[in-house]
Amino acid sequence: MNEKKEEYSTKAGIILIINALLYVVWAASPVLLLGILMALIVNGEFIMVPVLLVMLVGWVIFTRFFFNHDAKRREKEEQDYRAANITQYTVDCGWLGTLRFDYDKKINRSKLVDKLPDIFVTEETAELSADTPMVDGKVIEMIINRLFTDRVMIFQETAQRFEQLADRLPDLSILFERVHPTALRLLEINIEGSDVHCEFVILGLAEDVFATVSFVNGFFGYNYVLRSGDFEMPCDL
């Protein structure tokens, strides 16, 4: 069984490499053709110019056809996936109103279809998902109420941890030019049982720094993790 898995993995890797090489060759083709075309014109060799122009036009037409066909194929695949795996339901979430959720049975996850109210900054458009076939509307309301109540504290704690990291790590101070956080933008709320993980981007910095603020629903206290790219920053006070 392990040998078969390794064989399939090797084949998939080879196919991926071949596809990548073909994409590079295809993407570089118009640049190469233009280079040859310019060289011919400069040298006064006009016989092959029409052929190269036809090849360039053909490249444009085929590329447009391919991407249109690929977009339609992806759209069809998405429609088939939704028909087979997605069901939509509504839940009364208190003052938030009746919200619509999509449940994906393949990954056992519910995702909010409607928009959450702005909590930390305007036009947040934060996503919300939960590992359950049907969310509890009261739980959703409690989580949003908690974030509204603690939003100033969450921002201040996150900013304080960033400042301490910048003071502790000289390279970080140089990287972010000692600019200071101005706000948090809520990107996503992930509910895993009683654990809630909120993903933020810290605004006001020269580069993107993200923060994960986690808590257990119904219990006081937050856990903070900051990261930039693939680098996770220790932020214990």
C-alpha positions in Angstrom: 0.0 0.0 0.0 2.8 2.4 0.9 4.6 1.6 -2.4 1.4 2.5 -4.4 1.0 5.7 -2.5 4.6 6.6 -3.2 4.1 5.7 -6.9 1.0 7.9 -7.1 2.9 10.7 -5.3 5.8 10.4 -7.7 3.5 10.5 -10.8 1.7 13.5 -9.4 5.0 15.3 -8.8 6.3 14.5 -12.3 3.0 15.7 -13.9 3.2 18.9 -11.8 6.7 19.6 -13.0 5.8 19.0 -16.6 2.8 21.3 -16.4 4.9 24.0 -14.8 7.5 23.7 -17.5 4.9 23.9 -20.2 3.3 26.9 -18.6 6.7 28.7 -18.4 7.4 27.9 -22.1 3.9 29.1 -23.1 4.2 32.3 -21.1 7.7 33.0 -22.5 6.6 32.4 -26.1 5.3 35.9 -26.9 8.4 37.5 -25.4 10.6 35.3 -27.6 8.5 36.0 -30.7 8.6 39.7 -30.1 12.3 39.6 -29.6 12.8 37.7 -32.9 10.4 40.1 -34.6 12.3 43.2 -33.5 15.6 41.6 -34.5 14.3 40.9 -38.0 13.0 44.4 -38.4 16.2 46.0 -37.2 18.2 43.8 -39.6 15.8 44.6 -42.5 14.8 41.0 -42.9 11.0 41.4 -43.5 10.2 38.1 -45.2 9.5 36.2 -41.9 7.8 39.2 -40.2 4.2 38.3 -41.4 4.7 34.7 -40.1 5.7 35.9 -36.7 2.8 38.4 -36.6 0.4 35.5 -37.4 2.0 33.4 -34.7 1.6 36.2 -32.1 -2.1 36.7 -33.1 -2.6 33.0 -32.9 -1.0 32.9 -29.4 -3.4 35.7 -28.2 -6.5 34.0 -29.7 -5.6 30.5 -28.4 -4.7 31.9 -24.9 -8.0 33.8 -24.7 -10.0 30.7 -25.8 -8.1 28.5 -23.4 -8.7 30.7 -20.4 -12.4 31.2 -21.2 -12.8 27.5 -21.6 -10.9 26.9 -18.3 -13.1 29.5 -16.5 -16.2 27.7 -17.7 -14.8 24.3 -16.7 -14.0 25.6 -13.2 -17.5 27.2 -12.9 -19.1 23.9 -13.9 -16.9 22.0 -11.3 -17.9 24.5 -8.6 -21.6 24.1 -9.5 -21.3 20.3 -9.4 -19.5 20.4 -6.1 -22.1 22.7 -4.5 -25.0 20.5 -5.8 -23.3 17.4 -4.3 -22.0 18.8 -1.0 -23.4 22.2 -0.1 -26.7 22.8 1.7 -27.9 26.2 2.9 -29.8 26.9 6.1 -30.8 29.9 8.2 -30.3 30.6 11.9 -31.8 33.2 14.3 -28.7 35.0 15.7 -30.5 37.5 18.0 -29.8 41.2 17.2 -27.7 40.1 14.3 -30.9 38.9 12.6 -31.5 35.7 10.6 -28.2 34.7 9.0 -27.7 32.3 6.1 -25.0 29.6 6.3 -23.6 27.1 3.8 -22.8 23.6 5.2 -20.2 21.7 3.3 -20.6 18.0 4.2 -17.4 17.0 2.6 -15.3 19.0 5.1 -18.0 19.1 7.8 -18.0 22.9 8.0 -20.6 25.7 8.1 -19.7 29.1 6.6 -21.5 32.3 6.9 -23.0 33.6 3.6 -24.3 36.9 5.0 -22.1 39.8 6.1 -21.2 40.4 9.8 -21.4 43.9 11.2 -18.2 45.9 11.2 -16.5 45.5 14.6 -13.0 46.8 14.5 -12.9 49.0 11.4 -15.3 49.9 8.6 -15.8 47.6 5.6 -14.3 44.6 7.4 -16.2 41.8 5.5 -14.9 39.3 8.0 -15.7 35.6 7.3 -17.1 33.2 9.9 -17.0 29.4 9.9 -17.7 26.6 12.3 -17.0 22.8 12.5 -20.6 21.9 12.8 -23.5 21.0 10.5 -25.6 23.7 12.1 -24.4 26.7 14.2 -26.0 27.8 17.4 -27.4 31.3 16.8 -27.0 32.3 20.5 -23.3 31.3 20.4 -22.7 33.4 17.3 -24.4 36.4 19.0 -22.3 35.9 22.2 -19.0 35.8 20.2 -19.9 39.0 18.3 -21.0 40.7 21.5 -17.8 39.8 23.2 -15.7 41.1 20.3 -17.6 44.4 20.4 -17.1 44.7 24.1 -13.4 43.8 24.1 -12.4 45.4 20.8 -10.4 48.2 22.4 -8.6 45.9 24.8 -7.8 43.4 22.1 -6.3 46.1 19.9 -4.3 47.6 22.8 -3.0 44.1 23.9 -2.0 43.3 20.3 -0.3 46.6 19.7 1.6 46.2 23.1 2.9 42.8 22.1 4.0 44.1 18.7 5.8 47.0 20.3 7.6 44.7 22.8 8.6 42.4 20.0 10.0 45.3 18.0 12.0 46.4 21.0 13.2 42.9 21.7 14.1 42.0 18.0 16.3 44.7 16.4 15.8 43.2 12.9 12.1 43.6 13.4 12.5 47.2 14.4 14.4 47.9 11.2 12.0 45.9 9.0 8.9 47.8 10.2 10.8 51.1 10.5 9.4 51.6 14.0 6.0 52.4 12.8 3.1 51.8 15.2 -0.1 49.8 14.8 -3.1 52.1 14.2 -6.0 49.5 14.1 -6.9 45.9 13.6 -9.0 44.6 10.7 -10.9 41.4 11.5 -10.4 38.9 8.6 -12.0 35.7 9.9 -13.6 33.9 12.8 -13.1 30.2 13.1 -15.1 28.3 15.6 -13.7 24.9 16.7 -16.0 23.4 19.3 -15.7 25.9 22.2 -12.5 27.4 20.9 -12.7 30.6 18.9 -9.8 31.8 16.7 -10.0 35.3 15.3 -7.6 36.3 12.5 -6.6 39.9 12.2 -4.2 42.0 10.1 -2.5 44.8 12.0 -3.0 48.2 10.2 -0.5 51.1 10.1 2.7 49.0 9.5 5.0 49.1 6.5 4.5 45.4 6.0 1.7 43.0 6.7 1.7 41.5 10.2 -1.1 39.2 11.2 -2.5 38.3 14.6 -4.4 35.3 15.8 -6.5 36.1 18.9 -8.0 33.0 20.5 -10.3 32.4 23.4 -12.6 29.7 24.9 -16.2 30.7 24.6 -17.6 31.4 28.0 -14.2 31.9 29.7 -12.2 35.1 30.2 -8.8 35.6 28.7 -7.2 35.7 25.3 -4.2 34.0 23.6 -2.2 36.1 21.1 0.0 34.9 18.2 1.7 37.3 15.8 3.2 36.4 12.5 4.7 37.9 9.4 4.7 35.7 6.3 5.8 32.3 7.5 7.6 33.7 10.5 5.6 33.2 13.8 6.6 35.7 16.4 6.8 34.7 20.1 4.6 37.2 22.0 4.6 36.1 25.6 4.6 39.1 27.9 
